[in-house]
Amino acid sequence: MSTTFQLDTSTSRANPTPQVMKRLTVPKIRARKVDGKTETPLVMLTAYTARQAQLLDAHCDILLVGDSLGQVIYGLPSTIPVTMEMMANHAAAVVRGSYHAVVVVDMPFGSYEASPQQAFNSAATLLKQSGAAAVKLEGGAAMAETVAFLSQRGIPVMGHVGLTPQAVNVLGGYAARGRNDYEAAKIVSDACALDQAGAFAIVVEGVVEPIAIDVTRQVSCPTIGIGASAQCDGQVLVTEDMLGMFERVPRFVKRYENIASVIEKAAATYAAEVHARAFPGDEQTYQPKD
């Protein structure tokens, strides 16, 4: 069984509601790519809260608890300051709010780079505390040994190549990668190294399109594009970007809604009614019984 939550209107409390377990599994995600092709592309979005997970779950194959929560939720300048505690707590909320999608949690900067053993300890902690199914880590060939170490010990790993936000200080910014021959070849070789090490999927971020297509053709596991190509085996976006919660978004983001304006308008209407003493009205107050 898995658990979602429904609001009890009589008490205004969120009560757990058991659901029949229909959750996808990592092997099923991996098996979507057959003979180098994925018939139906994988859908992945970020999620950081139980309620967000509830709304997205039915439409996604994978929910990613991304370290992008550093900027989106906490207002941090980058993903670098994100902690294990942040990731574990938000991942646990997303697991509680979903029952269909595979939940993948990002390993934060500094929690896995030192050694495969460090990575195992961190990944095991995240999965134990959250109930997530897999972890995601950034880096190419340098992380292949770690990916193999984790995979062989029962921890599924999603890789991440191209523009890797945790390496922003080395990369010098968030510009697209692969614009020269050396960098393009390295991105492809990095993806192949992760694939051979046992990654069940690889995020390909912020690369020129021909590289994303080349990576997708060369690796046996599914690729998840973001700022890459529609020819990848799946796509991911930060949900808040896709919903229009921020004034500026990267070029590769398509806004499917403008939720920020809806929230702002609702808040303005609420404030006006409070100022006019129009809220609360009779329907929102308790009157003496006759």
C-alpha positions as semicolon CSV with decimal commas, in nm:
position;residue;x (nm);y (nm);z (nm)
1;M;0,000;0,000;0,000
2;S;0,098;0,362;-0,039
3;T;-0,046;0,673;0,118
4;T;-0,188;0,998;-0,012
5;F;-0,376;1,262;0,183
6;Q;-0,726;1,401;0,154
7;L;-0,862;1,706;0,329
8;D;-1,130;1,639;0,588
9;T;-1,355;1,941;0,539
10;S;-1,511;1,905;0,882
11;T;-1,181;1,936;1,067
12;S;-0,956;2,103;0,805
13;R;-0,702;1,829;0,864
14;A;-0,519;1,621;0,607
15;N;-0,593;1,256;0,677
16;P;-0,397;0,966;0,525
17;T;-0,593;0,776;0,263
18;P;-0,456;0,432;0,159
19;Q;-0,425;0,370;-0,213
20;V;-0,364;0,044;-0,394
21;M;0,005;0,026;-0,480
22;K;0,047;0,106;-0,849
23;R;0,388;0,270;-0,828
24;L;0,623;0,230;-1,120
25;T;0,963;0,078;-1,052
26;V;1,316;0,158;-1,161
27;P;1,338;-0,159;-1,378
28;K;1,017;-0,056;-1,555
29;I;1,161;0,288;-1,625
30;R;1,482;0,133;-1,757
31;A;1,286;-0,114;-1,970
32;R;1,104;0,165;-2,155
33;K;1,405;0,188;-2,388
34;V;1,419;-0,116;-2,612
35;D;1,681;-0,163;-2,884
36;G;1,784;0,200;-2,851
37;K;1,432;0,342;-2,876
38;T;1,168;0,462;-2,630
39;E;0,824;0,435;-2,786
40;T;0,651;0,661;-2,532
41;P;0,879;0,931;-2,387
42;L;0,924;0,942;-2,011
43;V;0,767;1,235;-1,824
44;M;0,955;1,380;-1,529
45;L;0,887;1,692;-1,321
46;T;1,034;1,823;-0,998
47;A;0,834;1,805;-0,676
48;Y;0,921;1,929;-0,329
49;T;0,600;1,894;-0,124
50;A;0,330;1,635;-0,059
51;R;0,055;1,844;-0,217
52;Q;0,265;1,917;-0,526
53;A;0,332;1,545;-0,559
54;Q;-0,040;1,468;-0,538
55;L;-0,115;1,702;-0,826
56;L;0,168;1,582;-1,050
57;D;0,179;1,211;-0,971
58;A;-0,083;1,080;-1,214
59;H;0,083;1,257;-1,505
60;C;0,448;1,166;-1,440
61;D;0,660;0,855;-1,467
62;I;0,925;1,009;-1,240
63;L;0,906;1,276;-0,972
64;L;1,246;1,434;-0,909
65;V;1,313;1,588;-0,570
66;G;1,576;1,815;-0,717
67;D;1,836;2,016;-0,530
68;S;1,687;2,304;-0,729
69;L;1,470;2,336;-0,417
70;G;1,760;2,543;-0,286
71;Q;1,663;2,827;-0,518
72;V;1,292;2,750;-0,563
73;I;1,197;2,689;-0,199
74;Y;1,473;2,844;0,011
75;G;1,578;3,141;-0,204
76;L;1,942;3,033;-0,212
77;P;2,173;3,164;-0,487
78;S;2,262;2,815;-0,613
79;T;2,228;2,447;-0,528
80;I;2,564;2,440;-0,346
81;P;2,432;2,517;0,007
82;V;2,160;2,248;-0,005
83;T;2,191;1,994;0,278
84;M;2,115;1,626;0,324
85;E;1,846;1,718;0,576
86;M;1,668;1,940;0,322
87;M;1,673;1,667;0,059
88;A;1,558;1,390;0,295
89;N;1,270;1,592;0,437
90;H;1,134;1,708;0,103
91;A;1,178;1,364;-0,055
92;A;0,981;1,205;0,229
93;A;0,698;1,453;0,169
94;V;0,692;1,373;-0,202
95;V;0,686;0,998;-0,134
96;R;0,392;1,046;0,103
97;G;0,207;1,249;-0,156
98;S;0,248;1,004;-0,446
99;Y;0,167;0,644;-0,529
100;H;0,235;0,610;-0,902
101;A;0,561;0,778;-1,005
102;V;0,913;0,664;-0,923
103;V;1,056;0,917;-0,676
104;V;1,421;1,010;-0,736
105;V;1,611;1,233;-0,493
106;D;1,914;1,446;-0,574
107;M;2,229;1,389;-0,373
108;P;2,344;1,734;-0,258
109;F;2,685;1,881;-0,329
110;G;2,955;1,738;-0,104
111;S;2,762;1,425;-0,010
112;Y;2,908;1,182;-0,266
113;E;3,213;1,317;-0,450
114;A;3,486;1,211;-0,205
115;S;3,452;0,834;-0,249
116;P;3,211;0,556;-0,344
117;Q;3,181;0,469;0,027
118;Q;3,081;0,826;0,113
119;A;2,827;0,818;-0,169
120;F;2,685;0,487;-0,043
121;N;2,648;0,619;0,312
122;S;2,475;0,935;0,190
123;A;2,249;0,754;-0,057
124;A;2,149;0,493;0,199
125;T;2,059;0,768;0,445
126;L;1,847;0,951;0,188
127;L;1,658;0,639;0,083
128;K;1,604;0,521;0,442
129;Q;1,475;0,857;0,561
130;S;1,256;0,935;0,260
131;G;1,139;0,609;0,107
132;A;1,249;0,729;-0,237
133;A;1,339;0,466;-0,497
134;A;1,661;0,608;-0,637
135;V;1,919;0,883;-0,616
136;K;2,057;1,120;-0,878
137;L;2,413;1,248;-0,888
138;E;2,602;1,480;-1,119
139;G;2,921;1,408;-1,307
140;G;3,044;1,185;-1,585
141;A;3,336;0,943;-1,608
142;A;3,471;1,061;-1,273
143;M;3,154;0,929;-1,108
144;A;3,134;0,599;-1,300
145;E;3,306;0,400;-1,024
146;T;3,063;0,547;-0,772
147;V;2,761;0,465;-0,988
148;A;2,880;0,106;-1,022
149;F;2,949;0,083;-0,647
150;L;2,599;0,201;-0,559
151;S;2,420;-0,003;-0,826
152;Q;2,595;-0,322;-0,719
153;R;2,480;-0,259;-0,362
154;G;2,113;-0,212;-0,438
155;I;2,091;0,165;-0,488
156;P;1,956;0,270;-0,830
157;V;2,133;0,574;-0,974
158;M;2,024;0,835;-1,226
159;G;2,318;1,014;-1,385
160;H;2,345;1,377;-1,496
161;V;2,576;1,516;-1,768
162;G;2,618;1,835;-1,966
163;L;2,536;2,145;-1,766
164;T;2,577;2,026;-1,407
165;P;2,457;2,300;-1,167
166;Q;2,662;2,175;-0,873
167;A;2,975;2,247;-1,078
168;V;2,869;2,605;-1,155
169;N;3,183;2,747;-0,993
170;V;3,403;2,540;-1,224
171;L;3,188;2,594;-1,532
172;G;3,170;2,968;-1,471
173;G;2,795;2,996;-1,519
174;Y;2,487;2,829;-1,662
175;A;2,562;2,860;-2,035
176;A;2,489;2,572;-2,271
177;R;2,764;2,313;-2,293
178;G;2,920;2,133;-2,587
179;R;2,988;2,422;-2,822
180;N;3,340;2,300;-2,901
181;D;3,458;1,960;-3,020
182;Y;3,643;1,871;-2,699
183;E;3,349;1,945;-2,472
184;A;3,105;1,772;-2,705
185;A;3,315;1,454;-2,710
186;K;3,352;1,463;-2,331
187;I;2,976;1,487;-2,274
188;V;2,918;1,183;-2,494
189;S;3,198;0,982;-2,332
190;D;3,075;1,082;-1,985
191;A;2,725;0,957;-2,064
192;C;2,860;0,630;-2,202
193;A;3,070;0,579;-1,889
194;L;2,765;0,625;-1,664
195;D;2,560;0,392;-1,883
196;Q;2,823;0,120;-1,868
197;A;2,852;0,169;-1,490
198;G;2,485;0,084;-1,446
199;A;2,293;0,413;-1,437
200;F;1,925;0,338;-1,507
201;A;1,873;0,677;-1,673
202;I;2,075;0,990;-1,748
203;V;1,968;1,353;-1,737
204;V;2,119;1,548;-2,027
205;E;2,103;1,918;-1,943
206;G;2,180;2,236;-2,132
207;V;2,367;2,096;-2,432
208;V;2,347;2,176;-2,802
209;E;2,090;1,951;-2,964
210;P;2,313;1,730;-3,181
211;I;2,503;1,619;-2,871
212;A;2,181;1,523;-2,691
213;I;2,075;1,319;-2,992
214;D;2,417;1,153;-3,012
215;V;2,411;1,065;-2,641
216;T;2,060;0,922;-2,670
217;R;2,167;0,699;-2,958
218;Q;2,485;0,578;-2,793
219;V;2,363;0,484;-2,445
220;S;2,140;0,187;-2,370
221;C;1,957;0,352;-2,080
222;P;1,693;0,626;-2,124
223;T;1,804;0,988;-2,148
224;I;1,599;1,263;-1,985
225;G;1,642;1,595;-2,162
226;I;1,629;1,946;-2,019
227;G;1,745;2,209;-2,260
228;A;1,854;1,926;-2,488
229;S;1,630;1,770;-2,754
230;A;1,284;1,627;-2,810
231;Q;1,467;1,318;-2,937
232;C;1,574;1,230;-2,583
233;D;1,390;0,938;-2,425
234;G;1,210;1,172;-2,185
235;Q;1,189;1,529;-2,060
236;V;1,212;1,709;-1,724
237;L;1,144;2,065;-1,613
238;V;1,140;2,243;-1,281
239;T;0,767;2,255;-1,212
240;E;0,771;2,614;-1,084
241;D;0,938;2,726;-1,407
242;M;0,684;2,538;-1,618
243;L;0,398;2,694;-1,421
244;G;0,528;3,050;-1,451
245;M;0,607;3,112;-1,085
246;F;0,910;3,326;-1,168
247;E;0,956;3,637;-1,382
248;R;1,254;3,495;-1,570
249;V;1,308;3,140;-1,685
250;P;1,579;2,971;-1,894
251;R;1,537;2,966;-2,270
252;F;1,461;2,594;-2,271
253;V;1,156;2,632;-2,046
254;K;0,807;2,652;-2,190
255;R;0,554;2,821;-1,964
256;Y;0,234;2,622;-1,961
257;E;0,061;2,856;-1,716
258;N;0,114;3,185;-1,534
259;I;0,040;3,078;-1,179
260;A;0,229;3,373;-1,029
261;S;-0,026;3,618;-1,166
262;V;-0,314;3,403;-1,036
263;I;-0,166;3,400;-0,686
264;E;-0,089;3,772;-0,694
265;K;-0,442;3,855;-0,809
266;A;-0,598;3,637;-0,538
267;A;-0,379;3,798;-0,270
268;A;-0,472;4,148;-0,392
269;T;-0,843;4,063;-0,381
270;Y;-0,808;3,918;-0,032
271;A;-0,622;4,227;0,090
272;A;-0,888;4,458;-0,057
273;E;-1,168;4,264;0,113
274;V;-0,987;4,269;0,447
275;H;-0,931;4,645;0,420
276;A;-1,300;4,693;0,337
277;R;-1,408;4,459;0,620
278;A;-1,587;4,252;0,357
279;F;-1,401;3,942;0,474
280;P;-1,486;3,744;0,673
281;G;-1,855;3,746;0,588
282;D;-2,148;3,555;0,727
283;E;-2,038;3,234;0,554
284;Q;-1,695;3,246;0,719
285;T;-1,801;3,332;1,078
286;Y;-1,978;3,143;1,353
287;Q;-2,302;3,293;1,484
288;P;-2,483;3,213;1,811
289;K;-2,742;2,939;1,782
290;D;-3,102;3,037;1,854
